[in-house]
């Protein structure tokens, strides 16, 4: 393959890439207009608020699980330090 063929292939791929990028931009802008026409902003805000509440609840549950794990580790460590064999004594 000579330099002329390589240039043609580069141009073809460059134009193809530009067409794909332009299609993605157009699709995004059409989707954005559709959401705005349906009041998408307020709908998205309610979804985000709901997700924030779920995230806060999950964080609370994770904190409780971490505290329980720390407690269980302390019990096991204290049992071994005192010479016992743990809870199954």
DANORRA-V328069 format. One line per field, one symbol per residue. phi: phi as a letter, one per 20 degrees, with the letter a starting at -180 (. if undefined). psi: psi as a letter, one per 30 degrees, with the letter a starting at -180 (. if undefined). A space follows every 50 residues. Layout:
phi=???
psi=???
This chain:
phi=.efffffffffffffffffffffffffffffffffffemfgfffffffff fffffffffffffffffffgfffffffffffenfenfeg
psi=klfeeeeeeeeeeeeeeeeeeeeeeeeeeeeeeeeeegheeeeeeeeeee eeeeeeeeeeeeeeeeeeeeeeeeeeeeeeegflgafg.
